[in-house]
Amino acid sequence: MRNFILKTSLFVLLLISSAALHAQPAGTPPGGPSGGSNPPCWPPPCIPVDGGISVLIALGAAYGSKKAYDFYKTKEDSEA
C-alpha cells in the first residue's frame, strides 16, 4: 500500500510541476529590443556553458566514487 501511495504522489507531483512550467510567461523576442541581427556576445552561439553542468559533473563524480568505495568494501569483506 505504501508503494502505491508513493508512486501516485510522485505522479501527481510531476503532473502538477509540468503544468506550472507551461504557465510561465514568454521571454523577450530574439534579437533584443533593437531588433538588430548582431548577437550581444562573441562568439555568436551565446550558450551558457555553466547552466548546471558543473553540478551534474560533481554529482556524477560523487556517485562514481561512492560506487567504487562500496565495491572495494564488499570485496575486502568477502576476502576476510
DSSP file (Angstrom, degrees, kcal/mol; ACC not computed):
  #  RESIDUE AA STRUCTURE BP1 BP2  ACC     N-H-->O    O-->H-N    N-H-->O    O-->H-N    TCO  KAPPA ALPHA  PHI   PSI    X-CA   Y-CA   Z-CA
    1    1 A M     >        0   0    0      0, 0.0     4,-2.1     0, 0.0     5,-0.2   0.000 360.0 360.0 360.0 -39.6    0.0    0.0    0.0
    2    2 A R  H  >  +     0   0    0      1,-0.2     4,-2.4     2,-0.2     5,-0.2   0.889 360.0  53.3 -64.9 -38.1    2.8    2.4    0.8
    3    3 A N  H  > S+     0   0    0      1,-0.2     4,-2.4     2,-0.2    -1,-0.2   0.894 108.3  50.4 -62.8 -40.3    4.5    1.7   -2.6
    4    4 A F  H  > S+     0   0    0      2,-0.2     4,-2.5     1,-0.2    -1,-0.2   0.909 111.0  48.3 -64.2 -43.2    1.2    2.6   -4.3
    5    5 A I  H  X S+     0   0    0     -4,-2.1     4,-2.6     2,-0.2     5,-0.2   0.903 111.7  50.3 -64.9 -41.1    0.9    5.9   -2.4
    6    6 A L  H  X S+     0   0    0     -4,-2.4     4,-2.1     2,-0.2    -2,-0.2   0.928 113.0  45.0 -63.2 -46.3    4.5    6.8   -3.1
    7    7 A K  H  X S+     0   0    0     -4,-2.4     4,-2.2     2,-0.2    -2,-0.2   0.900 114.4  49.0 -65.7 -40.6    4.1    6.2   -6.8
    8    8 A T  H  X S+     0   0    0     -4,-2.5     4,-2.4     2,-0.2    -2,-0.2   0.916 111.8  47.9 -66.3 -43.0    0.8    8.0   -7.0
    9    9 A S  H  X S+     0   0    0     -4,-2.6     4,-2.3     2,-0.2    -1,-0.2   0.880 111.7  50.6 -67.0 -36.4    2.1   11.0   -5.1
   10   10 A L  H  X S+     0   0    0     -4,-2.1     4,-2.4    -5,-0.2    -1,-0.2   0.914 110.7  49.5 -64.9 -42.4    5.2   11.2   -7.4
   11   11 A F  H  X S+     0   0    0     -4,-2.2     4,-2.2     2,-0.2    -2,-0.2   0.919 112.2  47.2 -62.0 -44.6    3.0   11.0  -10.5
   12   12 A V  H  X S+     0   0    0     -4,-2.4     4,-2.5     2,-0.2     5,-0.2   0.899 111.1  52.1 -65.4 -40.4    0.7   13.8   -9.2
   13   13 A L  H  X S+     0   0    0     -4,-2.3     4,-2.5     1,-0.2    -2,-0.2   0.923 111.5  46.1 -61.7 -45.1    3.8   15.9   -8.3
   14   14 A L  H  X S+     0   0    0     -4,-2.4     4,-2.0     2,-0.2    -1,-0.2   0.880 112.2  51.6 -65.6 -37.5    5.3   15.5  -11.8
   15   15 A L  H  X S+     0   0    0     -4,-2.2     4,-1.5    -5,-0.2    -2,-0.2   0.914 112.6  44.8 -64.9 -43.6    1.9   16.3  -13.4
   16   16 A I  H  X S+     0   0    0     -4,-2.5     4,-1.9     1,-0.2    -2,-0.2   0.903 112.4  51.2 -68.5 -41.1    1.5   19.5  -11.4
   17   17 A S  H  X S+     0   0    0     -4,-2.5     4,-1.7     1,-0.2    -1,-0.2   0.857 107.9  52.1 -67.9 -33.7    5.0   20.7  -11.9
   18   18 A S  H  X S+     0   0    0     -4,-2.0     4,-1.4     2,-0.2    -1,-0.2   0.871 108.4  51.3 -70.1 -33.9    4.8   20.2  -15.7
   19   19 A A  H  X S+     0   0    0     -4,-1.5     4,-0.7     1,-0.2    -2,-0.2   0.876 108.6  52.0 -67.1 -36.5    1.6   22.3  -15.7
   20   20 A A  H  < S+     0   0    0     -4,-1.9     3,-0.4     1,-0.2     4,-0.2   0.849 105.7  54.8 -68.5 -33.4    3.4   25.0  -13.8
   21   21 A L  H >< S+     0   0    0     -4,-1.7     3,-0.9     1,-0.2    -1,-0.2   0.863 106.6  50.5 -68.4 -34.7    6.3   25.0  -16.3
   22   22 A H  H 3< S+     0   0    0     -4,-1.4    -1,-0.2     1,-0.2    -2,-0.2   0.667 101.5  64.6 -75.4 -15.2    3.9   25.6  -19.2
   23   23 A A  T 3< S+     0   0    0     -4,-0.7    -1,-0.2    -3,-0.4    -2,-0.2   0.466  75.2 114.0 -87.3  -1.4    2.3   28.5  -17.3
   24   24 A Q  S <  S-     0   0    0     -3,-0.9     3,-0.1    -4,-0.2    -3,-0.0  -0.430  73.7-108.2 -70.6 144.0    5.4   30.6  -17.4
   25   25 A P        -     0   0    0      0, 0.0    -1,-0.1     0, 0.0     2,-0.1  -0.314  38.5 -96.7 -70.4 156.4    5.2   33.8  -19.5
   26   26 A A        -     0   0    0      1,-0.1     2,-0.0    -2,-0.0     0, 0.0  -0.364  39.4-123.6 -70.8 151.8    7.1   34.0  -22.8
   27   27 A G        -     0   0    0      1,-0.2    -1,-0.1    -3,-0.1     0, 0.0  -0.065  42.7 -64.2 -82.8-171.8   10.5   35.7  -22.8
   28   28 A T        -     0   0    0      1,-0.1    -1,-0.2    -2,-0.0     3,-0.1  -0.424  62.8 -96.5 -72.9 152.2   11.7   38.6  -24.9
   29   29 A P    >   -     0   0    0      0, 0.0     3,-1.2     0, 0.0     6,-0.1  -0.323  50.0 -89.2 -67.3 153.6   11.8   38.1  -28.6
   30   30 A P  T 3  S+     0   0    0      0, 0.0     0, 0.0     0, 0.0     0, 0.0  -0.273 111.0  40.2 -62.2 148.1   15.2   37.1  -30.2
   31   31 A G  T 3>>S-     0   0    0     -3,-0.1     4,-0.7     6,-0.1     5,-0.6   0.340 107.7-110.9  95.8  -6.7   17.4   40.0  -31.2
   32   32 A G  T X45 -     0   0    0     -3,-1.2     3,-0.5     1,-0.2     0, 0.0  -0.136  54.2 -49.1  74.3-173.2   16.6   42.1  -28.2
   33   33 A P  T 345S+     0   0    0      0, 0.0    -1,-0.2     0, 0.0    -2,-0.0   0.773 134.6  56.9 -70.4 -25.5   14.7   45.3  -28.1
   34   34 A S  T 345S-     0   0    0     -3,-0.3    -2,-0.2     1,-0.1    -3,-0.0   0.757  96.1-138.4 -78.2 -22.2   16.6   46.9  -31.0
   35   35 A G  T <<5 +     0   0    0     -4,-0.7    -3,-0.2    -3,-0.5    -1,-0.1   0.658  46.5 155.7  75.4  14.3   15.8   44.0  -33.4
   36   36 A G      < -     0   0    0     -5,-0.6    -1,-0.2     1,-0.1    -2,-0.0  -0.251  48.8-131.5 -71.4 163.3   19.4   44.0  -34.7
   37   37 A S  S    S+     0   0    0      2,-0.1    -1,-0.1    -2,-0.0    -6,-0.1   0.597  78.1  95.7 -92.4 -11.4   20.9   41.0  -36.2
   38   38 A N  S    S-     0   0    0     -7,-0.1    -2,-0.1     1,-0.0    -3,-0.1  -0.646  76.1-125.7 -82.4 131.7   24.2   41.0  -34.3
   39   39 A P        -     0   0    0      0, 0.0    -2,-0.1     0, 0.0    -1,-0.0  -0.431  17.3-122.8 -71.8 152.5   24.3   38.9  -31.1
   40   40 A P  S    S+     0   0    0      0, 0.0     2,-0.3     0, 0.0    -2,-0.0   0.410  89.5  48.1 -78.4   4.4   25.2   40.6  -27.9
   41   41 A C  S    S-     0   0    0      3,-0.2     5,-0.1     2,-0.0     0, 0.0  -0.903  85.4 -98.0-137.7 167.3   28.2   38.3  -27.2
   42   42 A W  S    S+     0   0    0     -2,-0.3     0, 0.0     3,-0.1     0, 0.0  -0.999  98.7  39.8-132.3 131.8   31.1   36.9  -29.0
   43   43 A P  S    S-     0   0    0      0, 0.0    -2,-0.0     0, 0.0    -1,-0.0   0.544  95.8-120.7 -72.4 160.0   31.4   34.1  -30.3
   44   44 A P  S    S+     0   0    0      0, 0.0     2,-2.0     0, 0.0    -3,-0.2   0.747  94.7  79.2 -53.6 -39.4   27.9   34.0  -31.8
   45   45 A P  S    S-     0   0    0      0, 0.0     2,-2.1     0, 0.0    -3,-0.1  -0.481  70.9-161.8 -74.4  90.8   26.3   30.9  -30.2
   46   46 A C        +     0   0    0     -2,-2.0    -4,-0.0    -5,-0.1     0, 0.0  -0.471  27.1 156.9 -74.8  81.1   25.6   32.6  -26.9
   47   47 A I        -     0   0    0     -2,-2.1     2,-0.8     0, 0.0     3,-0.1  -0.924  45.0-128.0-111.8 126.8   25.2   29.5  -24.8
   48   48 A P    >   -     0   0    0      0, 0.0     3,-0.7     0, 0.0    -2,-0.0  -0.635  21.7-168.0 -74.0 111.2   25.7   29.5  -21.0
   49   49 A V  T 3  S+     0   0    0     -2,-0.8     2,-0.6     1,-0.3     4,-0.4   0.854  80.1  54.9 -70.3 -35.1   28.1   26.6  -20.5
   50   50 A D  T 3   +     0   0    0      1,-0.2     2,-0.3     2,-0.1    -1,-0.3  -0.277  63.6 132.9 -97.6  50.1   27.7   26.5  -16.7
   51   51 A G  S <  S-     0   0    0     -3,-0.7    -1,-0.2    -2,-0.6    -2,-0.1  -0.162 101.4 -50.4 -88.6  41.1   23.9   26.1  -16.7
   52   52 A G  S  > S+     0   0    0     -2,-0.3     4,-2.1     3,-0.0     5,-0.2   0.354 109.8 116.6 109.4  -2.8   24.2   23.3  -14.1
   53   53 A I  H  > S+     0   0    0     -4,-0.4     4,-2.5     1,-0.2     5,-0.2   0.899  76.0  53.1 -64.7 -39.6   26.7   21.2  -16.0
   54   54 A S  H  > S+     0   0    0      1,-0.2     4,-2.3     2,-0.2    -1,-0.2   0.876 108.7  50.1 -65.0 -35.2   29.3   21.6  -13.1
   55   55 A V  H  > S+     0   0    0      2,-0.2     4,-2.6     1,-0.2    -1,-0.2   0.919 111.0  49.0 -66.7 -42.8   26.7   20.4  -10.6
   56   56 A L  H  X S+     0   0    0     -4,-2.1     4,-2.3     2,-0.2    -2,-0.2   0.893 111.6  49.0 -64.0 -39.7   25.9   17.3  -12.8
   57   57 A I  H  X S+     0   0    0     -4,-2.5     4,-2.4     2,-0.2    -1,-0.2   0.919 112.1  48.6 -65.3 -43.2   29.6   16.6  -13.1
   58   58 A A  H  X S+     0   0    0     -4,-2.3     4,-2.4     1,-0.2    -2,-0.2   0.916 112.7  47.5 -63.9 -42.7   30.2   16.9   -9.4
   59   59 A L  H  X S+     0   0    0     -4,-2.6     4,-2.5     2,-0.2    -1,-0.2   0.882 111.7  51.0 -66.2 -37.3   27.2   14.6   -8.6
   60   60 A G  H  X S+     0   0    0     -4,-2.3     4,-2.5     2,-0.2    -2,-0.2   0.898 110.9  48.2 -65.4 -40.4   28.4   12.1  -11.2
   61   61 A A  H  X S+     0   0    0     -4,-2.4     4,-2.4     2,-0.2    -2,-0.2   0.903 112.6  48.5 -66.3 -40.4   31.9   12.1   -9.6
   62   62 A A  H  X S+     0   0    0     -4,-2.4     4,-2.1     2,-0.2    -2,-0.2   0.914 112.7  48.0 -65.3 -42.0   30.4   11.7   -6.1
   63   63 A Y  H  X S+     0   0    0     -4,-2.5     4,-2.3     2,-0.2    -2,-0.2   0.918 112.7  48.7 -64.9 -43.4   28.1    8.8   -7.3
   64   64 A G  H  X S+     0   0    0     -4,-2.5     4,-2.3     1,-0.2    -2,-0.2   0.896 111.6  48.7 -64.1 -40.8   31.0    7.1   -9.1
   65   65 A S  H  X S+     0   0    0     -4,-2.4     4,-2.5     2,-0.2    -1,-0.2   0.877 110.9  51.0 -68.8 -35.4   33.3    7.3   -6.1
   66   66 A K  H  X S+     0   0    0     -4,-2.1     4,-2.5     2,-0.2    -2,-0.2   0.915 111.1  48.2 -65.2 -42.4   30.6    6.0   -3.8
   67   67 A K  H  X S+     0   0    0     -4,-2.3     4,-2.2     2,-0.2    -2,-0.2   0.906 112.9  48.1 -64.5 -41.1   30.0    3.0   -6.0
   68   68 A A  H  X S+     0   0    0     -4,-2.3     4,-2.5     2,-0.2     5,-0.2   0.909 111.7  50.2 -65.4 -41.5   33.8    2.3   -6.2
   69   69 A Y  H  X S+     0   0    0     -4,-2.5     4,-2.2     1,-0.2    -2,-0.2   0.929 111.9  47.3 -61.7 -45.9   34.0    2.6   -2.4
   70   70 A D  H  X S+     0   0    0     -4,-2.5     4,-2.3     2,-0.2     5,-0.2   0.886 111.4  52.1 -62.8 -39.0   31.1    0.2   -1.9
   71   71 A F  H  X S+     0   0    0     -4,-2.2     4,-1.9     1,-0.2    -2,-0.2   0.944 113.1  42.6 -63.4 -48.7   32.6   -2.2   -4.4
   72   72 A Y  H  X S+     0   0    0     -4,-2.5     4,-2.2     1,-0.2    -1,-0.2   0.837 112.6  54.6 -68.8 -31.6   36.1   -2.3   -2.8
   73   73 A K  H  X S+     0   0    0     -4,-2.2     4,-2.1    -5,-0.2    -1,-0.2   0.921 110.9  44.1 -67.4 -43.4   34.5   -2.5    0.7
   74   74 A T  H  X S+     0   0    0     -4,-2.3     4,-1.9     2,-0.2    -2,-0.2   0.834 111.7  55.2 -69.5 -30.9   32.4   -5.6   -0.3
   75   75 A K  H  X S+     0   0    0     -4,-1.9     4,-1.3    -5,-0.2    -2,-0.2   0.910 109.7  45.7 -66.8 -41.8   35.5   -7.1   -2.0
   76   76 A E  H  X S+     0   0    0     -4,-2.2     4,-1.6     1,-0.2    -2,-0.2   0.890 111.7  52.3 -67.2 -39.3   37.5   -6.7    1.3
   77   77 A D  H  < S+     0   0    0     -4,-2.1    -1,-0.2     1,-0.2    -2,-0.2   0.865 108.9  49.7 -65.8 -35.6   34.7   -8.1    3.4
   78   78 A S  H  < S+     0   0    0     -4,-1.9    -1,-0.2     1,-0.2    -2,-0.2   0.800 111.1  49.7 -75.0 -27.0   34.4  -11.2    1.1
   79   79 A E  H  <        0   0    0     -4,-1.3    -2,-0.2     1,-0.2    -1,-0.2   0.797 360.0 360.0 -78.7 -29.3   38.2  -11.9    1.3
   80   80 A A     <        0   0    0     -4,-1.6    -1,-0.2    -5,-0.1    -2,-0.2   0.471 360.0 360.0 -80.0 360.0   38.4  -11.6    5.1
